[in-house]
């Protein structure tokens, strides 16, 4: 269930980046920036939960390290 939720959020985040355009009005930009911050926070919480659950084993999985780097940068 958790993985499906994260996958759903990832898809929504991808769609969010697809709807951005040059010259968007201030309101649209503000809303999209807030939604982006919410998605980034969810991904950050996912990382924290996985680190708590896996401990140091979290860093043994390449996918997890990749997710961590993408979320941080």
BELUR-V807224 format. One record per residue. N is the residue number from 1. RES is the residue in one small letter. SS is DSSP state (H for helix, E for strand, C for the rest). PSI is psi as a letter, one per 30 degrees, with the letter a starting at -180 (999 if undefined). OMEGA is omega in whole degrees, -180 to 180 (* if undefined). Layout:
# BELUR-V807224
N:RES:SS:PSI:OMEGA, N:RES:SS:PSI:OMEGA
This chain:
# BELUR-V807224
1:x:C:e:-180, 2:x:H:e:-179, 3:x:H:e:178, 4:x:H:e:178, 5:x:H:e:-180, 6:x:H:e:178, 7:x:H:e:177, 8:x:H:e:179, 9:x:H:e:178, 10:x:H:e:177, 11:x:H:e:177, 12:x:H:e:179, 13:x:H:e:178, 14:x:H:e:178, 15:x:H:e:178, 16:x:H:e:180, 17:x:H:f:179, 18:x:H:f:-177, 19:x:C:f:177, 20:x:C:k:179, 21:x:C:l:178, 22:x:C:k:178, 23:x:C:g:178, 24:x:C:k:-177, 25:x:C:l:-174, 26:x:H:e:-179, 27:x:H:e:179, 28:x:H:e:179, 29:x:H:e:-180, 30:x:H:e:-180, 31:x:H:e:-180, 32:x:H:e:177, 33:x:H:e:179, 34:x:H:e:178, 35:x:H:e:177, 36:x:H:e:178, 37:x:H:e:178, 38:x:H:e:180, 39:x:H:e:179, 40:x:H:e:177, 41:x:H:e:178, 42:x:H:e:178, 43:x:H:e:176, 44:x:H:e:177, 45:x:H:e:177, 46:x:H:e:-180, 47:x:H:e:-180, 48:x:H:e:180, 49:x:H:e:180, 50:x:H:e:178, 51:x:H:e:177, 52:x:H:e:-178, 53:x:H:e:-177, 54:x:H:f:-174, 55:x:H:b:-179, 56:x:H:f:177, 57:x:H:f:178, 58:x:H:e:-175, 59:x:H:f:178, 60:x:H:f:-179, 61:x:C:j:-178, 62:x:H:e:180, 63:x:H:e:-179, 64:x:H:e:179, 65:x:H:e:177, 66:x:H:e:178, 67:x:H:e:179, 68:x:H:e:-179, 69:x:H:e:179, 70:x:H:e:-178, 71:x:H:e:-178, 72:x:H:e:-176, 73:x:C:999:*
